[in-house]
Amino acid sequence: MSVEAPVLTAIPLAAWERDALAVALSKAGLPTEDVREKGPLFWRYNTREDLPAGFGGMEIYGDLALLRSIVVLPVVRQHGFGDAIVAALENEARAKGCKSIWLFTTTARRYFERLGYTMRAFDAVPEAIKSSRQYKLCQDGQAMVKTLSAPPPADSAAPGAPA
Ligand SMILES: CC(C)(COP(=O)(O)OP(=O)(O)OC[C@H]1O[C@@H](n2cnc3c(N)ncnc32)[C@H](O)[C@@H]1OP(=O)(O)O)[C@@H](O)C(=O)NCCC(=O)NCCS
């Protein structure tokens, strides 16, 4: 039986629209220090019914992305929203030309392993990512990375499409 991935709408959050994000991160024990700064990009993800399901964020360093601040609201966990948010952020990183995506976690190593991320020593973190606030804030956590596959060429036919 195939289970459909949930459909989410991504709403970009300007620096002054991030109060609910900060509350959700704080309740989940994740850092909030820089969420109102201009550098990191954040989105709220709404369900098909236009209800908030969670948040996610990303920083871009050339062709490297740093995934951060992934949180699903507790009442809707275990419904595939976390996976859908990570997939949406990976697509965003690909669209911005990123070749790999890094993250730091203290609580969800197995969750991200499930999604294809592998552990790396802190020494192996690229210098650009080391310059991030997240790197300094997550020294007691684990560094993980995933290589992003290239997006299909724009004119490639969909599988099964007529030639
Ligand atoms: C981690 C989190 C984003 C997952 O979101 P979610 O919507 O519940 O996840 P999904 O429904 O997409 O996926 C559920 C699967 O992930 C697993 N999972 C969820 N949280 C996990 C965790 N912390 N560690 C390991 N596995 C986890 C579930 O067991 C389930 O596995 P299964 O499909 O084999 O049964 C959510 O639990 C959360 O917001 N946690 C608090 C914040 C956090 O830790 N964020 C990560 C920061 S780096």
Ligand as a Chemical Component Dictionary entry (heavy atoms), coordinates in Angstrom:
data_LIG
# 
_chem_comp.id                   LIG 
_chem_comp.type                 NON-POLYMER 
_chem_comp.pdbx_formal_charge   0 
_chem_comp.three_letter_code    LIG 
# 
loop_
_chem_comp_atom.comp_id 
_chem_comp_atom.atom_id 
_chem_comp_atom.alt_atom_id 
_chem_comp_atom.type_symbol 
_chem_comp_atom.charge 
_chem_comp_atom.model_Cartn_x 
_chem_comp_atom.model_Cartn_y 
_chem_comp_atom.model_Cartn_z 
_chem_comp_atom.pdbx_ordinal 
LIG C1  C1  C 0 11.872 15.419 14.341 1  
LIG C2  C2  C 0 10.497 15.932 13.843 2  
LIG C3  C3  C 0 10.709 17.145 12.962 3  
LIG C4  C4  C 0 9.834  14.801 13.042 4  
LIG O1  O1  O 0 8.602  15.278 12.534 5  
LIG P1  P1  P 0 7.353  14.309 12.296 6  
LIG O2  O2  O 0 6.363  15.061 11.475 7  
LIG O3  O3  O 0 6.895  13.743 13.580 8  
LIG O4  O4  O 0 8.046  13.149 11.440 9  
LIG P2  P2  P 0 7.385  12.285 10.294 10 
LIG O5  O5  O 0 5.965  11.997 10.634 11 
LIG O6  O6  O 0 7.648  12.914 8.963  12 
LIG O7  O7  O 0 8.270  10.971 10.383 13 
LIG C5  C5  C 0 8.002  10.089 11.418 14 
LIG C6  C6  C 0 9.132  9.067  11.493 15 
LIG O8  O8  O 0 10.290 9.706  12.041 16 
LIG C7  C7  C 0 10.653 9.074  13.267 17 
LIG N1  N1  N 0 11.096 10.113 14.198 18 
LIG C8  C8  C 0 10.445 11.234 14.542 19 
LIG N2  N2  N 0 11.188 11.950 15.406 20 
LIG C9  C9  C 0 12.329 11.253 15.601 21 
LIG C10 C10 C 0 13.508 11.465 16.387 22 
LIG N3  N3  N 0 13.666 12.557 17.158 23 
LIG N4  N4  N 0 14.484 10.535 16.324 24 
LIG C11 C11 C 0 14.357 9.429  15.559 25 
LIG N5  N5  N 0 13.263 9.163  14.795 26 
LIG C12 C12 C 0 12.268 10.073 14.828 27 
LIG C13 C13 C 0 9.381  8.390  13.734 28 
LIG O9  O9  O 0 9.673  7.316  14.599 29 
LIG C14 C14 C 0 8.779  7.923  12.415 30 
LIG O10 O10 O 0 9.475  6.777  11.928 31 
LIG P3  P3  P 0 8.674  5.594  11.150 32 
LIG O11 O11 O 0 8.082  6.228  9.903  33 
LIG O12 O12 O 0 9.722  4.589  10.874 34 
LIG O13 O13 O 0 7.615  5.163  12.117 35 
LIG C15 C15 C 0 9.550  16.258 15.033 36 
LIG O14 O14 O 0 9.484  15.145 15.892 37 
LIG C16 C16 C 0 9.969  17.470 15.831 38 
LIG O15 O15 O 0 9.549  18.587 15.516 39 
LIG N6  N6  N 0 10.777 17.264 16.895 40 
LIG C17 C17 C 0 11.215 18.343 17.759 41 
LIG C18 C18 C 0 12.209 19.258 17.065 42 
LIG C19 C19 C 0 13.418 18.504 16.534 43 
LIG O16 O16 O 0 13.994 17.638 17.190 44 
LIG N7  N7  N 0 13.806 18.884 15.300 45 
LIG C20 C20 C 0 14.984 18.390 14.659 46 
LIG C21 C21 C 0 16.030 19.395 14.955 47 
LIG S1  S1  S 0 17.560 19.150 14.223 48 
# 
loop_
_chem_comp_bond.comp_id 
_chem_comp_bond.atom_id_1 
_chem_comp_bond.atom_id_2 
_chem_comp_bond.value_order 
_chem_comp_bond.pdbx_ordinal 
LIG C1  C2  SING 1  
LIG C2  C3  SING 2  
LIG C2  C4  SING 3  
LIG C2  C15 SING 4  
LIG C4  O1  SING 5  
LIG O1  P1  SING 6  
LIG P1  O2  DOUB 7  
LIG P1  O3  SING 8  
LIG P1  O4  SING 9  
LIG O4  P2  SING 10 
LIG P2  O5  DOUB 11 
LIG P2  O6  SING 12 
LIG P2  O7  SING 13 
LIG O7  C5  SING 14 
LIG C5  C6  SING 15 
LIG C6  O8  SING 16 
LIG C6  C14 SING 17 
LIG O8  C7  SING 18 
LIG C7  N1  SING 19 
LIG C7  C13 SING 20 
LIG N1  C8  SING 21 
LIG N1  C12 SING 22 
LIG C8  N2  DOUB 23 
LIG N2  C9  SING 24 
LIG C9  C10 SING 25 
LIG C9  C12 DOUB 26 
LIG C10 N3  SING 27 
LIG C10 N4  DOUB 28 
LIG N4  C11 SING 29 
LIG C11 N5  DOUB 30 
LIG N5  C12 SING 31 
LIG C13 O9  SING 32 
LIG C13 C14 SING 33 
LIG C14 O10 SING 34 
LIG O10 P3  SING 35 
LIG P3  O11 DOUB 36 
LIG P3  O12 SING 37 
LIG P3  O13 SING 38 
LIG C15 O14 SING 39 
LIG C15 C16 SING 40 
LIG C16 O15 DOUB 41 
LIG C16 N6  SING 42 
LIG N6  C17 SING 43 
LIG C17 C18 SING 44 
LIG C18 C19 SING 45 
LIG C19 O16 DOUB 46 
LIG C19 N7  SING 47 
LIG N7  C20 SING 48 
LIG C20 C21 SING 49 
LIG C21 S1  SING 50 
# 
